[in-house]
Amino acid sequence: MKIIGAGVGRTGTMSLKLALEQLGYGPCYHMEAVFNDLENRVPQWNDALAGEPEWDAIFDSFQSGVDWPIAGFYKELYAAYPDAKFILSIRSPESWAASYGDTIAKLIADRDNAPVPMKPWLEMAHGVIARTGFPYGLSEAELMAGFEAHNEAVKRTIPADQLLVFEVKQGWGPLCNFLGVETPEGPFPRTNDRAEFWDLVTGGQ
């Protein structure tokens, strides 16, 4: 693993995934990879939650990774991949809490009513997100405080020369400078707004 994302979900992680792949750091692991292979990948993350991760198996064939579940294990991943570069994707706490509340929080809240094949995935995701500092039922103010606390903890843990604090609205410049690569032509990827999130997790239903 060359690049590890420490930013939680709803901070532009899908756009960042696409950008890293465009820059040659693909495939990039994202929660989408778990969703697309529930049978194999959910047990791997349950093992990680139990304190028995097999990182090389989880990230087999991947060069980079962003989003949850990865963001919940940044300390362990720094220990496992001490030479990797880390990206902390951020946005304003207010906008993050609103986006999280309209997407992931609703999905977790309704997990008991989810289709049977999705329930183990949602339970795993609930465990990872709670582990990151966001147990179910937090108020908007508590979400914002937890978001800021997570970001500050990442900055305390990862050496400054290995960490890029990044907002996707900044575009290619900071990312390419950090990675030491040329800036590609064309716009920075922008995807996975709230409507696209629900299309992904419901299969467009």
C-alpha positions in Angstrom: 0.0 0.0 0.0 1.5 3.3 -1.1 -1.3 5.7 -0.2 -3.8 5.4 2.7 -6.7 7.6 3.3 -7.4 8.6 6.9 -10.4 10.7 6.1 -13.9 9.3 7.1 -16.7 8.7 4.6 -18.5 11.7 3.1 -15.3 13.8 2.7 -15.0 13.3 -1.1 -13.5 9.8 -0.7 -15.0 8.5 -4.0 -13.7 11.5 -5.9 -10.3 10.9 -4.3 -10.4 7.3 -5.2 -11.0 8.1 -8.8 -8.3 10.8 -8.8 -5.7 8.4 -7.3 -6.6 5.8 -9.9 -6.2 8.4 -12.7 -2.8 9.2 -11.3 -1.7 5.6 -11.5 -2.2 4.5 -7.9 -5.0 2.1 -8.7 -6.8 0.0 -7.9 -7.8 2.1 -4.9 -9.7 0.4 -2.1 -13.0 2.0 -1.0 -16.1 0.8 0.8 -17.5 0.2 -2.6 -15.0 -2.7 -2.9 -16.5 -4.3 0.2 -20.0 -3.7 -1.0 -19.2 -5.4 -4.3 -17.7 -8.5 -2.6 -19.6 -8.9 0.7 -19.0 -12.6 1.2 -15.2 -12.3 1.2 -14.6 -8.8 2.4 -17.0 -8.4 5.3 -15.4 -11.2 7.3 -11.9 -9.7 6.7 -13.0 -6.5 8.4 -14.8 -8.3 11.2 -11.4 -9.9 11.9 -9.8 -6.5 11.9 -12.5 -5.3 14.4 -11.7 -8.3 16.5 -8.0 -7.2 16.6 -6.8 -9.9 14.1 -6.4 -8.0 10.8 -4.6 -9.6 7.8 -3.8 -6.4 6.0 -1.9 -8.0 3.1 -4.9 -10.2 2.4 -7.3 -7.3 2.6 -5.3 -5.1 0.3 -4.1 -7.8 -2.1 -3.7 -6.2 -5.5 -4.5 -2.7 -4.2 -1.9 0.2 -4.2 -4.0 2.7 -2.3 -7.2 2.9 -0.2 -9.5 5.6 1.1 -12.9 5.8 3.0 -14.3 3.7 5.7 -13.4 1.0 6.8 -9.8 2.1 6.2 -10.2 5.4 8.0 -11.1 3.6 11.2 -7.8 1.8 11.3 -5.3 4.5 10.3 -3.1 3.9 13.4 -2.8 0.2 12.7 -2.2 0.9 9.0 0.5 3.4 9.8 2.2 0.6 11.9 1.7 -1.9 9.1 2.8 0.4 6.3 5.1 3.0 7.9 6.5 4.2 4.6 3.0 4.9 3.1 1.8 8.4 2.4 -1.5 9.3 4.1 -4.2 11.6 2.9 -6.7 13.2 5.4 -9.7 14.2 3.4 -11.7 16.9 5.2 -14.5 19.4 4.7 -16.2 21.8 7.1 -17.6 20.0 10.2 -21.1 21.5 9.5 -21.3 20.2 5.9 -19.9 16.9 6.9 -22.4 16.3 9.7 -25.2 17.2 7.3 -24.0 14.9 4.6 -23.3 12.0 7.0 -26.7 12.5 8.6 -28.5 12.3 5.3 -26.6 9.2 4.1 -24.6 6.8 6.2 -26.4 7.6 9.5 -29.8 6.8 8.0 -28.4 3.6 6.5 -27.0 2.5 9.8 -30.2 3.5 11.7 -32.3 1.3 9.4 -30.0 -1.6 9.3 -32.4 -4.0 11.0 -34.8 -3.5 8.1 -32.2 -4.0 5.4 -32.2 -6.9 2.9 -30.7 -10.0 4.5 -27.6 -10.1 2.3 -26.7 -6.5 3.4 -27.1 -6.9 7.1 -23.7 -8.3 7.9 -22.1 -5.5 5.9 -24.1 -2.9 7.7 -23.3 -4.4 11.1 -19.6 -4.4 10.2 -19.8 -0.8 9.0 -21.6 0.2 12.2 -18.8 -1.4 14.2 -16.1 0.4 12.2 -17.8 3.8 12.3 -18.5 3.5 16.1 -14.8 2.5 16.6 -13.8 5.7 14.7 -15.7 7.8 17.2 -19.2 7.9 15.8 -21.5 5.5 17.7 -25.1 5.5 16.5 -27.3 8.2 17.9 -25.0 11.2 18.1 -26.5 14.7 17.8 -25.3 17.0 15.0 -23.1 18.9 17.5 -21.6 15.6 18.7 -21.0 14.5 15.1 -19.1 17.8 14.4 -17.1 17.4 17.5 -16.2 13.8 16.7 -15.2 14.8 13.2 -12.8 17.4 14.4 -11.5 15.1 17.1 -10.8 12.4 14.5 -9.0 14.8 12.2 -6.8 16.2 15.0 -5.9 12.7 16.1 -4.8 11.8 12.6 -2.6 14.9 12.5 -1.0 13.9 15.8 -0.4 10.3 14.7 1.0 10.6 11.2 4.2 12.6 10.7 3.6 15.9 8.9 5.9 14.9 6.0 3.8 11.8 5.3 0.4 13.5 5.6 -1.6 15.6 3.2 -4.7 17.4 4.7 -6.9 17.8 1.6 -10.2 19.1 0.5 -11.3 17.7 -2.9 -12.4 21.2 -3.9 -8.7 22.1 -3.9 -8.3 20.0 -7.1 -5.2 18.4 -8.5 -2.5 20.8 -7.3 -2.0 19.9 -3.6 -2.5 16.2 -4.3 -0.1 16.1 -7.2 2.5 18.1 -5.4 2.3 15.8 -2.4 2.7 12.7 -4.6 5.4 14.2 -6.8 3.5 13.6 -10.0 2.5 15.7 -12.9 -0.9 17.4 -12.9 -3.2 15.7 -15.4 -5.3 17.5 -17.9 -9.0 17.7 -17.2 -11.0 18.4 -14.1 -10.6 16.7 -10.8 -13.2 13.9 -10.4 -16.4 14.9 -8.6 -18.8 12.1 -7.8 -20.9 10.4 -5.1 -23.2 13.2 -4.1 -26.1 12.2 -1.8 -28.3 11.0 -4.7 -25.5 8.8 -6.1 -24.8 7.4 -2.6 -28.3 6.1 -2.4 -28.2 4.8 -5.9 -25.1 2.8 -5.0 -26.4 1.2 -1.8 -29.9 0.5 -3.2 -28.8 -0.8 -6.6 -30.6 2.1 -8.2 -33.9 1.0 -6.8 
